[in-house]
Amino acid sequence: MMAAGQMSANVSEVFCSVQGEGPYVGSRQAFVRFTGCNLKCSYCDTSVGNSKSCRFEELPGSGAFKQMENPLCAEDIEKMVASYKKIHSVSLTGGEPLMHADLISRLNIASPLYLESNMTLPHMARKIRDKLSYVAGDVKLLPLSSVDDMDQHFEQTIECFRTLKTTKDRDCFCKVVVTKDTDSDDVEGIIGAISGYISCLVLQPVSQKELLPDQGRLIGLQERLLDHIDTKIIPQTHRMWGCL
């Protein structure tokens, strides 16, 4: 429980499962899901609103959750995560975890930190870049009802990837959710701008069936992007077997 004066954040859930997306798919992780997001994506399938309590799954895979009162401080999160054994890393996800960079900067967790971000808050990314071992960075394309200036949006995205780029101590890769309406030229343009900062690109077919891209078009987009960066097509595997 948070003591008076401590920095805190609303967290919707803390649990232990496996990474379902990207090149680390299948890796055992602890997940800390923060509430709140600065974007509104048409295909988003995650509730990002604040909640009075955080769901904490003490026994991985049990489906039994303890309710922890929000907001939580760094020590609260550290204690919950420490209860999980043999994890690859701790996924900081959301919502948008960079909105809570000040709290993340205070976390003292032995396992590597794995940030899952929409990569539009470079000023917040600078606060925690030295704490991160893995960065799963999204590129958000149209339609984005919360973005008025797409040029500024892409400038912030590029700056965030530059800030959190792959180094000898950190792996940064990019994920693009692809729908039937995704503009291939837009994808190629932004990836060309960030290819020097990332280890690979993941094209992720959207999970909603009515929005799925044509298979041939997706394969063709991969072929184009291979001129810039190692490009993989990986769907959301955790949805295939219904795990968290």
C-alpha positions in Angstrom: 0.0 0.0 0.0 1.3 3.4 -1.0 2.8 5.6 1.8 2.0 9.3 1.9 4.2 11.4 -0.5 5.4 8.5 -2.6 5.2 8.7 -6.4 2.4 6.4 -7.7 0.5 5.3 -10.7 -2.7 3.4 -11.6 -2.0 -0.1 -12.7 -4.8 -2.3 -14.1 -3.1 -5.7 -13.6 0.0 -7.5 -12.7 0.4 -11.1 -13.8 2.9 -13.7 -15.1 2.4 -15.2 -18.6 4.3 -15.5 -21.8 5.1 -12.8 -24.4 2.6 -13.2 -27.2 4.0 -10.8 -29.8 7.3 -10.0 -31.6 10.6 -11.8 -31.7 10.5 -12.8 -28.0 7.2 -14.6 -28.4 6.9 -17.5 -25.9 9.3 -15.9 -23.3 8.1 -16.1 -19.7 7.4 -12.6 -18.4 5.9 -10.7 -15.6 3.5 -8.1 -17.0 2.8 -4.7 -15.4 -0.1 -3.1 -17.3 -0.4 0.7 -16.7 -3.6 2.6 -17.3 -4.0 5.6 -19.5 -2.9 6.3 -23.1 -2.1 9.4 -25.1 -3.5 7.9 -28.3 -6.7 6.4 -29.5 -6.2 3.7 -32.2 -9.2 2.4 -34.0 -8.1 -1.3 -33.6 -7.1 -1.0 -29.9 -8.4 -4.0 -28.0 -7.1 -3.0 -24.5 -9.1 -1.1 -21.9 -6.9 1.8 -20.8 -9.2 3.6 -18.3 -8.3 4.1 -14.7 -9.5 1.6 -12.1 -9.9 1.7 -8.4 -7.9 -1.5 -8.0 -5.2 -3.5 -9.7 -5.8 -7.2 -10.4 -2.8 -9.2 -9.1 -2.6 -12.9 -10.2 -0.4 -14.4 -7.4 -0.3 -17.9 -9.0 0.6 -17.7 -12.7 -2.2 -19.1 -14.9 -4.6 -19.7 -12.1 -7.1 -17.0 -13.2 -7.4 -16.1 -9.5 -6.8 -12.4 -8.8 -6.2 -10.4 -5.7 -7.5 -6.8 -5.7 -4.8 -4.3 -4.8 -5.9 -0.7 -4.2 -4.7 1.9 -6.7 -2.6 3.9 -7.0 0.5 1.8 -6.5 4.0 3.0 -5.7 7.3 1.5 -7.0 7.7 -0.7 -3.9 4.2 -2.2 -4.4 5.1 -3.2 -8.0 8.5 -4.5 -7.0 7.0 -6.8 -4.4 4.4 -8.3 -6.8 6.9 -8.9 -9.5 9.4 -10.5 -7.1 6.9 -13.2 -6.4 7.3 -14.6 -10.0 10.2 -17.1 -10.7 12.3 -17.8 -13.7 11.1 -14.9 -15.8 12.9 -13.6 -18.9 12.0 -10.0 -18.2 9.3 -7.7 -16.9 7.0 -6.2 -19.5 5.9 -2.6 -18.8 2.8 -2.3 -20.9 -0.5 -0.5 -21.1 -2.1 1.8 -22.1 1.1 3.8 -22.6 3.7 3.1 -19.9 5.9 6.1 -20.9 3.2 8.3 -19.3 4.5 6.8 -16.0 8.2 7.2 -16.7 8.8 9.0 -13.4 7.6 6.0 -11.5 9.4 3.5 -13.7 12.6 5.4 -13.1 12.3 4.5 -9.5 11.7 0.8 -10.0 14.3 -1.5 -8.5 13.7 -4.8 -10.2 16.4 -7.5 -10.7 14.9 -8.8 -13.9 15.5 -6.9 -17.2 12.8 -4.4 -18.1 10.9 -4.8 -21.4 9.1 -1.6 -22.5 6.0 -1.9 -24.8 5.3 1.6 -26.1 3.6 3.6 -28.8 6.9 5.6 -29.1 5.3 9.1 -29.2 6.7 10.5 -25.9 10.5 11.0 -26.5 10.8 13.4 -23.6 9.6 10.7 -21.2 11.7 8.0 -22.9 14.8 9.9 -22.0 14.0 9.5 -18.3 14.2 5.7 -18.4 16.3 4.7 -21.4 19.2 3.5 -19.3 16.9 1.2 -17.3 15.6 -0.7 -20.3 17.0 -3.9 -21.8 14.3 -4.4 -24.4 12.1 -2.0 -26.3 9.1 -3.2 -28.3 8.2 0.0 -30.1 5.0 0.5 -32.2 4.6 2.7 -35.2 1.1 4.0 -35.1 -0.5 4.8 -38.5 -3.8 6.2 -39.6 -6.6 6.2 -38.5 -5.6 7.9 -35.2 -8.5 10.1 -34.0 -6.4 11.6 -31.3 -3.7 12.9 -33.7 -4.2 16.2 -35.4 -0.7 16.7 -36.9 0.6 13.5 -38.5 3.9 15.1 -39.4 4.6 15.9 -35.8 3.4 12.5 -34.8 5.9 10.8 -37.0 8.7 13.2 -35.9 8.0 12.3 -32.3 8.0 8.6 -33.2 11.4 8.8 -35.0 12.9 10.8 -32.1 11.6 8.2 -29.6 13.2 5.3 -31.6 16.4 7.4 -31.8 16.3 7.8 -28.0 15.7 4.1 -27.3 17.7 2.6 -30.2 19.4 -0.7 -30.1 22.8 -0.7 -28.3 25.1 -3.3 -26.9 22.9 -3.2 -23.7 19.4 -2.8 -25.3 17.5 -4.4 -28.1 14.9 -2.1 -29.7 12.6 -3.5 -32.4 9.6 -2.1 -34.1 6.1 -3.5 -34.5 3.5 -2.3 -37.0 -0.1 -3.5 -36.7 -1.3 -4.0 -40.3 -5.0 -3.7 -41.3 -6.7 -3.9 -44.6 -6.5 -0.1 -44.8 -2.8 0.2 -44.0 -0.9 2.3 -46.6 2.2 0.4 -47.7 4.0 3.6 -48.7 3.4 5.1 -45.2 4.9 2.0 -43.6 8.0 2.0 -45.9 8.5 5.7 -45.4 8.6 5.6 -41.6 10.6 2.3 -41.4 13.2 3.8 -43.7 13.6 6.6 -41.3 14.1 4.4 -38.2 15.8 1.3 -39.7 19.2 2.4 -38.3 17.8 2.3 -34.7 16.1 -1.1 -34.6 17.2 -4.7 -34.8 14.1 -5.9 -36.7 10.6 -5.1 -37.8 7.5 -7.1 -37.0 4.4 -6.8 -39.2 1.5 -7.9 -37.0 -1.8 -8.6 -38.7 -4.7 -6.9 -36.8 -6.6 -9.3 -34.5 -10.1 -8.3 -35.6 -11.1 -10.5 -38.6 -13.1 -7.8 -40.3 -10.0 -5.6 -40.5 -7.5 -8.3 -41.6 -5.2 -7.4 -44.5 -5.1 -9.5 -47.7 -2.5 -12.2 -47.3 -0.8 -11.5 -50.7 -0.6 -7.8 -49.9 1.0 -8.5 -46.5 3.6 -10.8 -48.0 4.3 -8.2 -50.7 4.8 -5.5 -48.0 7.3 -7.7 -46.2 9.2 -8.2 -49.5 9.5 -4.4 -49.9 10.5 -3.8 -46.3 13.3 -6.4 -46.4 15.2 -3.8 -48.5 15.4 -1.7 -45.3 15.4 -4.1 -42.3 14.9 -7.8 -41.2 11.1 -8.1 -41.4 9.0 -10.8 -39.8 5.2 -11.4 -39.9 4.0 -12.5 -36.5 0.4 -12.5 -35.3 -0.7 -12.2 -31.6 0.0 -15.7 -30.6 -1.4 -15.4 -27.0 -4.9 -14.9 -28.5 -4.6 -18.2 -30.3 -4.6 -20.2 -27.0 -6.5 -17.7 -24.9 -3.8 -16.8 -22.3 -3.3 -13.4 -20.7 
